[in-house]
């Protein structure tokens, strides 16, 4: 069993996929969701590319929780999906999810995942990565059956998919790190946690 150095880590999220990644890696942490207005922050970053926006959102989450927990190391993370230059947020409804899937059909999805660490109200580390996923041509029958099986679980997923579930059936090809597709660049995060004394080196 891996022994952990007793430095407190907080994950600024309740994301089940991010929690599952940290749990599987044996990382001990508390989860405290960050209460930020993501849409307002995105609007303020108009003109920024997707990678910069994902980083800004990850940093904002980490900072929001860090200000309330200054002694802890706080991990914030965010993911954005871009298809043909258009940025997509989480679907607002099942019909909205179906519209997203129709637009994605036969196109390449760029999934940008970013992570940031904050301590004492300041960002001390950041990293962003991108994966490219080729969406196969999706029939209306498939979209309906897919959402029958996956809704409402995918309502909290940008890209309307969980790669660890039936979301894998959307794609012909994946080009990128598996953890990035899951929603967080885990290997660089683990390296940073070792550097900051949360994990043994």
N, C-alpha and C positions, 0 to 999 in steps of 0.2 A: 504494500500500500504506500502511495506517495505521501510523504510528509509535507505539509504546507507551512510556510512561514506565516506567522499570525499578523499580517498586515491586512487591514480591512479593505475589501473591494466591494463596490456597489455597482450593479448593472442598472443603468438609468433607463430601464425598459421592463415591460411585462411580456415581451415577445416570446412566444413558446419556442420558436426555432432557435433564437439566440440563447435562451436558457438551456435548451437541450444540448447545444454545442458545448457550452461551458460545463454543464453537468457531465457529459461524456468524457471531457478532458480532465475531470477531477478537480475543477476549480471551485473553491469555496467563496461564496459571495452572498450579498443581500440584493434583492431586487426592489428598487424604488422607482416607479414611473416618473418621467419628467413631464411636467405640465407646461408645454410651450405651444404657441400657436404656429404650427408648422406651415400652414397655408400663408399666413401673414409674412413669415420669414422668407418663404419662397418668393412671394410677391416683391419683397424688398431687394431680392437678389436678381431681379429681372435682367436678363442679358448674360448672367453667369452660366457656364456650361454645367452639365449634369454632375460631373465629378466634383466641381467646386461647391455646388449646391448640396450634394450628399454630405460632403465634409462639413459644411456650415451647419447643417441640421444635426449631425453627430456631435459637433462641438457644442452647439446650443443645449442639447440634452444633457451632456456631461456637465456643463457649467451650471445649469439650473439646479441640478441635484448637488453639485459640489458646494455651491454657496450655502446650502442648508446643512452640509456635512463636511466641513472644511478639513477635518483630519484624515478623511478617507480618500482613496484613489477611486475615481468614478469613471466608469466606461459607458460612453454613449455610442450609438451606432444607428445608421440609417441606410435605406436602400431606395433607389430611384430606377424607374424603367423608362426607356426612351425607344420609340419605334418611329423610324423615318422622320427624326427630328422633333417629334411630338412627345412631350413628357406626360406620363400617366400616373395618377394617384390611385389609392385603393378604391375599388368600385363602391359607389354609394348605394347600389341596389343590385338585385339579381339581373334585372334588365340592363343596367349599366355594365355589369360584368359581361353579359352576352355581347353587348356592343363592343367592349374592349377586345374580346376574343375574335369577333368578326374582323376588327381592324388589324389584329396581330396576324391573322391567317396568311400563311405564305410569305411572311416577312421575317427579318432578323430583329430580334429584341436585344437591346443593350441593357444590361442590368448593372448598375453602379452601386457598390456597397462600400461604406466608409465607416471608420471607427475612430474615436478620439478618447484620450484619457485626460482627466482634469484633477487637479489637487489644489486646495486652498483657493478656489475660485479662478484658477488659471489653467489653460490648456497646456499640457506638458508633452503630449505626443499625439500624432495623427497619421492616418494611413487610408488610402483609397485604392480600390481595385475595380476592374470591369470584366464582366463575362458577356459573351455573345451567344445567343441561343437562337437557332433556326427553327421557327415555328412552321410546322407542316400545314398544308391546306386543310382547314377544318370545315367539315360539313355542318349544316344546321342541326341535323340529327345528333351528331357527335356533341356539339355545344350544349344542346338540351340535356343529353344523357350525362355529360360531364358535370354540369351544374346540379343536376338531380343528385349526383353522388357527392359533390364537393361543397355545395352551398349549404350553410353559411360560413363554413370554415375558411374559405378563400376570400371572404369579405374583408379580412384584415391583411391581405397579401397584395402588394403591388405586383402587377403582372398576372393576377388572378390564378396563381398556381402555388402548390406546395410540391417542390421537386421530390420530397421524400414520400409523397403519396401519388395520386393519379395525375398530378401535374406533369410528371415525366412523359405522359402520353401525348402532350402537346407538341413535342419537339422531334425533329429529325436529327439534330446535331447540337452538341454543347461545346463551346470553346471557352474555357476558363476554369478557374479553381472551383472545386465542388463547394467549399465553404462560402465563397463569394456568392454563389448561386443560392445558397441557403440563407444569405442575408447578412453575413459579417465576415471580413477577412481574418479568419481565426488564427492562422499560423503567425502572421505578424503581431496579432494581439497577444498571443501566448509569449512571443519573444519579448514584447514590451513589459508584460507582467513579470517575467523573470528579471528584466533590467530594473524594475521598480520594487523588487523584493517581495512580490505577492506569491510567486512560485520559486521553488528552488531551481538554480541554474544547473 
